[in-house]
Amino acid sequence: MKFKSLFLTASLAVSLLVSATSAMAAGYMPFILGSSSGDSVSVVVDKTKQALTENGFEVVGSYKPNADSEVIVVTNDALKNLAGLSKNGGFGAMERVSVVKRGNQTEVSYTNPTYMWNVYRMDGDIQPVQAAMEKALGNQKGFGADKPLTAEELREYHYKFMMPYFDDVDEIQEFDSYQEGVNTIEAGLKAGRGGVTQVYRIDIPGKDMTVFGVAFSKTEGADKNILTQIDGEGHSHAAHLPYELLVNGNEALALNGKFRIAINWPSLSMMGSGSFMSIANAPDEIKQSLEIVAGNE
């Protein structure tokens, strides 16, 4: 009996180790296709917002980056609390949902919570958010990359050698205080400086941290141009939008444009039509536009 007990204990330990190893090795796609229907974009947007609200999410903003798409941005207490646990966690304080007309179908897709949680090196437990999103919008399949990426790959993600990592952020502007930063950026967005406008604002509880979702209408970095150039095939990556401008303490920060685009198109080719070369100037122009918003001209 003693031998049998030891055998069972050892077997259980091995099973738990295998399960933990499998979880670490599990792969994730950038986006999840929730559903598709023959309804119009406006009808599906209304249904989607209702489903999200009924499942505990707050709609903080929405906008149309082009004629066939609408992006909805949501948050909840769990996401905001997770954001407060991590350095620059405000970048992951939201879920982005796209409603896109593709042919005769309108598709609802959203950023994969676990994928983004790993990309932004966040702490805490993302599973309640994952479960709530899937309950609200469904989970037909993941998409957005040639193959799933593991948690380890995502937490150290960079597109290619010498390309930026998550912590290679763009330092947009430094202010005398957090409140000055928030006020300056809010005023700049309201005025549409640099062709940039506000889609949403999320304040992180207990932190001097606010994230603004911003839309670009000018230069190669314009939202419409990004979708036109690199989002023409397969399920839409429109939930890549909008971008974030983070006020953390007295600093305004943005993710490096090369990193921010690559995490949502990790399998995009470097050269050729519909490649990164199609938007080669976008990362620098995005940064320049944000600097105009923040008064760093």
Secondary structure, DSSP 4 states (H G I P E B T S, - for coil): -HHHHHHHHHHHHHHHHHHHHHHHH-EE-SEEEEEEESS-HHHHHHHHHHHHHHTT-EEEEEEEEETTEEEEEEE-HHHHHHHHTSTTGGGGS-EEEEEEEETTEEEEEEE-HHHHHHHTT--S--HHHHHHHHHHH--SEEESSSS-EEHHHHHT--SSTT---TT--EEEEE-SSHHHHHHHHHHHHHTTGGGEEEEEEEEPTTSSEEEEEEEE-SSTT-HHHHHHHH--SSS--GGGPSEEEEEETTEEEE--HHHHHHTTSTT--SSSTTSGGGGTTHHHHHHHHHHHHTT--
